[in-house]
Each structure stands twice: as structure tokens, then as C-alpha cells.
Amino acid sequence: MENNQHELYEYARRRLRQKKHLYFHFVLFFVGSIFMVVANKFLNVKPETDWYKWGIAIWGFIFILHFIRVFITDSFMNKKWERAQIDKLILKQERKLEQIEKDFNQKNNITN
């Protein structure tokens, strides 16, 4: 397998694994939410408070963060984005080095 094809395959495999974990997280969230409601309302685990609402809200927030990471953040911050950022930083460092070298040469020419 060519290096580029292998890289594309690994990226696709990683994305598939991320989506699979997100779907599993959703199923777990759904089942866990039902369990919390049943525990609070029917099994009388602290029935004086509706604690399941807080549990579901916090877990839902965590699920939304997971969703954002998988479908928004990681979809545009991929290998291509990383390479572009690295190239940009390298170019910036090269410009600084050239400027330092230019300043050094000018300083040495003036003192000679």
C-alpha cells in the first residue's frame, strides 16, 4: 500500500472509531438516563429530590462536548490542518532566523 493511501486509510479508520465511540456513548447515555429516572421515581432512591434531572443534564452536556469534538473540531483539525500549521510555524521560524542573521551581518559589517 502506498504511503499516502495508508495515511488516508488510517485517518478513515480513526474517524470511524471516533464515530463508533460517540454512538456507543449515546446509547449508554440513553440507557443511563432511563435507569436514573427509574431509580429515582420507581425504586425510590432519594424520591424527595429529582436528582435524575441533574444527572441527565450533566451527562447530556458531556455528550454534547463529545459530539462537538467528533463532528466539528476533529473534522477540520485533521492531518491536513496540522501540516499547514507546522509549515506556517516553520516558515515563521525561518523568517526570524533570516532576520537575526541579517541583523548580525549588518552589525559585523559596521564594526569591521
Buried (B, 14 or more C-beta within 10 A) or exposed (E): EEEEEEEEEEEEEEBEEBEEEBEEBEEEBEEBBEEBBEBBEEEEEEEEEEBBEEBBEEBEEEBEEBEEBBEEEBEEEEEEEEEEEEEEEEEEEEEEEEEEEEEEEEEEEEEE
